[in-house]
Amino acid sequence: MSFILPFIILIIVVVSIHEYGHYYFAKKYGVGVTDFSIGFGKELFGWNDKSGTRWKICWIPLGGYVKFFGDRNVFSQADQEELLKKYNKEDQEKLFVTKPLYQRSLIVAGGPIANFVLAIFIFLFIYMFAGKDFTPAVIDEVQKDSPAEVAGMQKNDIILEIDNNKVESILDVSKLILMSTSDIVDFKISRYDQEVLLEVKPKVVAGVDNLGNKINKRIVGIKLSPYNNEINHKKLGPANALIESFKEVYFVTTSSLKYMGSMITGSGDSSQLGGPIRIAKISGQVAEFGILPFISMMAYISISLGLINLFPIPLLDGGHLMFYAFEKVLGKPLSQKTQEGFFRIGMFLLLTLMFFATFNDLKDLGLF
């Protein structure tokens, strides 16, 4: 139960923001919205607003949806003429399919955009009111016969960059090493006021993270300490906090894309891919450390949800955007038969991904 409640809160917030992104642009461009649902299945409770939208909470809190007026199925764009015959002129203006291509694209992209905006606001809040660490990363010890020693690292070296990513804090080092997808990790260090480039090949060993979850760790063999033993943690002003928030969202997004690309090519560690069970477990563990770690995790999950939904896979927002790209090039929507073929492929890909992630979750729990 200690895992379930934080997980439900996390999912409700992230999904609500995602769906509100769709809702916001739909209302902005005059599309009728009949349902705004958090969760699937039977409705637990809900209410109708003045515009006729039914806001409801359903009993399976693993997603949500916004239903547009007259939107019978995902292929409605292909049978637009038949659909228009069923509505008068006033109602036709509320239909999603009658809107210009750019408006439909923004409505669909509104969900992922909202997820990125949520993450930016969370980081902005943290950096302004809790602060951000800027303590330089100084190597205090290089372990004997470690990859770091082989590469030539020395005590008192200051780590400046890892894989061309600037190290702004001692906390960045483990994150950047973990997120690296190549066999060789490039380090830029400062030694006696001179910059030195080193290539380190980490060892991959089975271990546990700070929460006790099994992971494959990339070990370089160094211990760090604050520069001059001084911790540099400071609160940022609105402008600097906003800049740092954008930088963090950009880093997480690009790192996630590199990691997913490495899994596709077979060079990445697919065992770390998890689904709802792992998210529920980790969200419960993180919540025990306080509200700031929990909302930080919420920001990372929000980025992941927005990013995944932009993938050009039918059934996801990115799949619809892909269809709109075809429509722009061809001058008309794809036929219903063609769309159905794409959606079958998309369904297969998503079910495969869900099965694989769930298998990893269950294996992490020791059930396989």
Buried (B, 14 or more C-beta within 10 A) or exposed (E): EEBEEBBBBBBBBBBBBBBBBBBBBBBEBEBBBBBBBBBEEEEEEBEEEEEEBBBBBBEEBEBBBBBBBBBEEBBBBBBEEEBBEEBEEEBBBBBBBBBEEEBBBBBBBBBBBBBBBBBBBBBBBBBBEEBBBBBBBBBBEBBEEBBBBBBBBBEEBBBBBBBEBEBBBBBBBBBBBBBBBEEEBBBBBBBEEEEBEBEBEBEEEEEEEEBEBEBEBBBBBBEBBBBEEEEBEEEBEEEBBBEBBBEBBEBBBEBBEBBBEBBEEEEBBBBBBBBBBBBBBBBBBBBEEEEBBBBBBBBBBBBBBBBBBBBBBBBBBBBBBBBBEBBEEEEEBBEBEBBBEBBEEBEEBBEEBEEBBBBBBBEBEEEE
